[in-house]
Amino acid sequence: MQARDSTGLVRVTIMKQTRNFKAGASILAGIAFCSIAALTDVTPAHAQDNNAASLPQVDVTAPKPQTAARSQHVSHAGYAAGGTAMASRLPPGTPVNIGPFVNVPAEAAHPIGMPVTASDCRMSVRPGHPYFVEFRSRTAATYGHAFLFYGKLSPEGHFAWVKVAGLHPAGDSSATYLMGHVLPVASETGASYGDLDEQYMTARFCVTLTEQEFQRVSSYINQLQHSLPLWNALTMNCTAFDGMVARFMGYQAPANHLQVPEDYINEMHRLNSTPAQYAAYLAEMRRVNSIPVPRVPPETPVTLAGRASAAAAPAPVAAAARPQTVATAPIPPSTGW
């Protein structure tokens, strides 16, 4: 590079070196994490599960739409609770209801191509256990994300209402996500984009509960959500969050929280199931992954959440398009988690 001012030449060179150093550090951090995850593994162990009764495989449909309750309570930016709006037009963080989901941030609700199903919970249903916790994983731009649903089942075994919890970096900045592989970064503990769409789901493990059991577990989840302000890919990540909840409930969880989320949740399912139950689960997952996936609609209608609005908005209707048959779940076009 040529410049008449030698001071200006030195300044430009330093800026270039700084940018190259930052880029190199990010790449090295990503390589280090992937290497650790690949080198560590969990020794398989068999365990019996008395929680679930093996049921014949059945076709499962999405929850029936429910009518949202109207309220005069005013939510974010003057939007009236109980009113309807398009999720993409709401301010980030606005609590909304959609399908069976209650009080999820608007940015997690758009767009949704496939409403969620409760087929694994239906395979685990027991009399007197109308509540549930379902550990889940989904795809992402990198190695995926683990989170959980918890709520109540309908008498038919569908999701009546669902809350979402999971540990992930705050916001949608790729820089924050990469930095979290080196240092702890600010976290969020609610729903994120992709959690509410069945087409991205890669693994799940459902446990049904009594009302008393659910109240105890729900309080613990709420406590975790308010006591984990930081996320780090190596120490306190999404799989570690799910593992803490599973162990609190008395279930086995993989010792290695550096496994990719899909492997972690599948291993959790296997550790707490009989061989026959786990085989039935794998067969159901193959069926789910073979369902034609419609194109994701550009807009998703939601109901504004409020104190008096516990019902959910009708599930969005996908735009008419040629279906796409998938062998594995697609990747949500969003952040790395």
N, C-alpha and C positions, 0 to 999 in steps of 0.2 A: 504494500500500500504506500502511496506517495502523498505527502502533505508538506506544505511549506513551514507549518508550525509544528515543531517537534513536540511541544506539550500536547497538542491536539492528537498527534499520532499515538502517543503513549496512552492517552485516555481511551481511545477507541480500542486499542489492543487489550486493555484491561477489561473492558466491558465484554468483549468477545470471549475472553478466557473465563469470565464469571459465568456467562451463559452456558459455555461448554461444560464447566464444572458442575453446574446445577443439573443439566441434562444427564451427565454421566452418573451423578449421585442417584437420580431417580431410577435410572436403568439398573444400576447395581443393586439398589434396594429391592426392586422387583425380582431380580434374578436370585438374590439371597433368600427371599421368602419362598419362592417356588422350589428352590433347592432343598430347603428345610422340610417343606411339606412332602416332597417326593421321597426324602430319605427316611422319614419317620413313618411308622405303620403301627397298627393295632393288632395284637395277637387275637385271633378269633376265639370266642368262648360261647358255649351254648347255655341258654337259660330258658326256664319254663315261664310262661306267661299265663297267669290265671285271670288276667283282666278281661280278655276277649274270648268270645265264643266264635268258633269257626262257622261262618254262614256261607251258603252257596253264592257264587258270583252272580251279581245282578246288574242290570243296566241302571245307571243313576242319572237323574235329571237335576238341573239346577233348582235351587229353592224357588218356591212360588212367590211372585211379587206381592209385596205388602203395601197397604195404603199408608202414606205418611201422615202423622198427626200435625195439625196446624197450630201455630203458636204466634203470639204477638212479640215474643222475645226477639231482640235485635242482636244479630251476630256481627262478625267482622265487617268493617267498612259499610255498615248500614244495611247489609243483607238481612232480611227477615227470616228467622228460624222457622223451618217448616215449608218455606218456599222452595221452588226448584230453580236450578241454574245449570249452565254448562261448566263442568269442572275446570276446563282450561281458562275460563274467564274470571275465576275467583282468585283473590290474593293468596299467595303461599301461606300455608298454615291454617287456612279456614277449615274448621271441622265440618265434615259432611257425612251423610248416610247414603249408602248405595248398596242395593241388594240386601244381603243380611248384615252388612258391615255398618257399625255405628262409630261415630266420632273418629273418622280417619281424616288425615289432611287432604285437602283438595288435590294437591299435586300427586298423591298416590292413587287417585281415582281416575286418571285419564291417561290414555284411552284404554278401554278394556275390551278385548276380543272374545274371550270365553269366560262366562260366569263360573265361579268355583263350584265344586261338588264335594259331597261328604261321604264318598264311597268307602274310605278307610274307616271312618267312624261307624258306618253302618255295619261293617264287618266286625266291629268291636262292641256293638251295642249290648247292653245288659239291662234287665228290668231294675227299676229304681235308680238308674244312673243316667239322668237326662242331660247332664252337663259334660263338658269335654275340654281337653287340651290336645291340640294337634300340632306336633313339631313338623315343620316343613322346610324344604329348600327349593330354590329356583335358580334359573340361569341368570347370568349378568355378563357384562362386557369382559370380565376377567374370569375368576374361578367360582362365582356364584355367591349366594346369600342364604343364610339360615335364619328362620324367624319362627313364630308360633301364632296359631289361632287359639282363642279360648272363648267359650260362651255356652249356649244352650242348643240342644237338638230338638227338633219337632218330634211328635209321636211317630212320624213316618221315617225318622232318621235323617232328615235334611237339617241344614243349618238354620235355626230359628233366628238367632242373632249372634254376631261374632265381633270380638275385639282383636286387635293385632298388636303384638309386641315383638321387638327385635332390636338388637344393638347394631348401629351402623354410623358412619361418619355424618356429621351435620352438613346439610346443604347438598349441592350436587357438583361441587368443584372437584375436578380430577387432581388438582394440586393438593387439596386437603387429603384426598384418598391416598395419594402416593406418599405424602409426608407421614401418614398414619402407619406406614410400614417401617418407619424409622423411629418416630416419636409419637407419644399419645396426642390425639387431636380431639376436638370437641365432638360429642356424640349426640345422636337422637335415638329414642327408644320406642318409636311408634311404627306405623306402616310406611313403607317406601314404594316407589313405583315398581310394578311388577308383582308385588305380593298378592294383589287381588285378582290376578289374571291366571286362569288355570293352564293356559297354553305354555307358561313359563315354568310350571311346577315340575320338579325332577324327583322328589322323594317326600314321603310323609309317614308319620307314625302317630296314630290317634289313641288316646286313653280316655275312657268314659268315667265319669265321677258322680258321686252323690252330691246333693246340695251342700252338705256340710264340708265335704272334701273340696268342692269347688270354691267355697268361700275362703277356705284356708289358702289354697293355691293362688287364687286371684289376689289376695292380700300380699302374698310373697312376690308375685309378678309386679304389682304396683310398687312395692318397696324397692325391687331391683331397678325399675324404671326411674326412680327418683334418687338412686344412690350410685349410678354409673354415669358420671358426666363426661368420661373420656373413652375413646375407642383406640385400640392399637391392634394391628394385624397379627402380632406375635404373642401378645399377652392376654388382652381382653377383647375378643372379637365376637362375631355373631354366633359361632358354634359353641364357644365357651358359655355364652348367655343361655342357649338352649340346654346345654349340659347341666348348668346350675339348677334350672327349673326341674329337669328330669330327676336329678338326684334328690332334690327336696321332696319330690313326690314319692320317692322310694324306688325309682327305676334305675336300671343301669344305663350309663352313658359312656361312650368311648373315651379312653384316657387321653387320646391325642386330639386336641382341639385345633391342630394345624391341618387336619384332613380337609379336603375340599368339602363344602357343605353337603353335596349330594351323597358322597361316601359316608359322611358323618351320620346323617339321618338314616340312611339305609342300615348302617352298622347298629345304630340305636334300636331300630326296628328288629333286627335279627337277634340282638342280645336279649330282648324282652319278649320273644315269640318262640313258639314251638316250630320245628322244621316245616310242618304242614301249614301253619299260619303264615310263615314267611313266604313259602312257595305260592300260596294264594294271593298274597300281597304283590309279589313280583308279576304274577299273571295279570292282576288288575292294572298294574302300572303299564304293562305292555299294551293292554286294551286302551287305556287312556291316551297313550302316546300315538296310537294309530287312528284316533278320531280326526277327521278333517277339520282343519283350523281355518276359519274365515278371516278375511282381511280385517285388520283392526279399524274400527270406525274413527273418523276424525274428531268426533265430539262425544262426550259421555254426560248424560243428564244426571244430576245428583240432587239430594234434598239437603238443605241447610240444617245442621244439627243445632239443638238448643236444649234447654232444661226440660221442656215439655215434649220433645220429639225423640222418642225412643224407637219408633218404627223406621223401616228402611224404605228407600226409594225403589221403584221398579227397576229390574235389571235392564241395562241397555240392550237394544236390538242391533245386532251387527248389520252393517251395510251389505247388500247383496253383492256377492263376488264369487269367483270360482274358488272352491275350497282347495286347501293345500294339505296333503297328507304328509305327516311328519313322522320320522322314526325316533327323533329325540326332540326335546323342547327347544323352541327357538330362543333367541336372545333378545331381551327388551332393549330397544334403542335408547339407552339412557346412560347412567354412570357405571363405574366399575363394580358396583355392589348391587 
